[in-house]
């Protein structure tokens, strides 16, 4: 009996609560209720749940997903916008069946809420930013239900998302077929102006794998292909702002074929015993020769060392991506000894492929604090220089043809008081370019080091790349017949093998 009395008292208290508040303005009283009415909106024909961006030329049109024509309770639909501070922006639009409205509402008489309702006007001075579209189902002054839809107003800001591009390391003819285990660069092709900084979320299937602002490099993703062959789906969802909670972004998907049936596109082979260092820049700074060996985990010092704490910058050119190096973006190879540290003496050969971007230093070899071998770019010329405090000798070689990537080699010999060097460029229509040997009398240290990029503190132009590196290899006195058999033609670079016999 006591239990029934308690329940009755609770019911009376709740009814009293309703009586007390019955005198309140019902427009300001909103009691949550189950979602009876399915309200939505279209933006120029696209449902706002599928794409939450609105431009200055778009029209926002509210609609009921299910018919309400037989519902006697509904008298109107009130629609307005709120900014992130909760303030009403623009006008309150009342689609009314009975023609009754408040003074702060724009009345639009309708005969049915199921019909195609007129669009909600957006003021011409509407600020760019995030908003909420509030839709209230009304019975007189009473709110039967409130629905909120977030959107981002872009005004006249230019913004387009064309899709996802694939860039592989190494020259290739088919960027859609990816070798198992290879790291490729995926690029979200976005066009926009300086008013926004897009936010990108990458998904592998349904799993989020990366996200961030475009200005921080999130428009690019380094994706490593699985070891199992097959098709894999990667999606990039793009937002105009990092305040994307509750919004639906532009989505583009790409299907990637991972296969064992691929062609080796590198310049050299790891099977050559005289190969000392070999960097293919497949999304990392590791020695690619060492990666095939169980010693890889035990020899991390063979990786390139950046001169600063900033992350490596990877750039794409003509379907290929590589490491960007230049001023303030330099990378050091591990130092090597001049006194037969590696069998074969002091004769060396570099072989590399790169895409020029700006004039300036491409790489240099430091033999002592003030003795260098320097390779730089000036217009259409590749410059090889030997530099000491007393003398500088240089050689300029013309870069002919329109190949996007240049393949070249530098051979050099290090003796007690003498350095010799010669440059060779492949891909010329008339064959290889034969050049003279440069000689420089200079004392050297016990070891030397190769650096990609430029570390000259006297250079006033900083912060830009001089080249995108696709491959860089160093040999120690390679036998001519062996090295020639392993240098390959690759992809769109019509490169011929370097004549190493003429370089030594």
ABEGO torsion letter per residue (X at the ends): XAAAAAAAAAAAAAAAAAAAAAABBAAABBBBBBBABBBBBBBGGBBAAABABBBAABBBBBBBABBAAABAABABBBBBBBBAAGBBBEBBBBBBAAGBBBAABBBBBBABAABBBBBBBBBAABBBEBBBBBBBBBBEABBABBBBBBBBBAEABBBBBAEBBBBBBEBBABAABBBBGBBBBBBBBBBBBAABBBBBBBBBEABBABBEBAAAGAABBBBBBBABBEBBBBBBBBBABABABGBBBBBBBBBBBBBABBBBABABBAABAABABBBAGBGBABBAAAAABAAAAABAAABBBBABABBBBBBBBGGBBBBBBEBGBBBBBBBBBABGABBGEABBBBBBBBBBABBEBABBBBABAABBBBBBBBEABBBBBBBBAABBBBBBBBBBEABABBBBBBBBBBBAABBBBBBBBBGBAAEBBBBBBBBBBBBBBABBBBBBEBABAABABBGBBABBBABBBBBBGBBAAAAAAABBBBEABABBBBBAAAAX
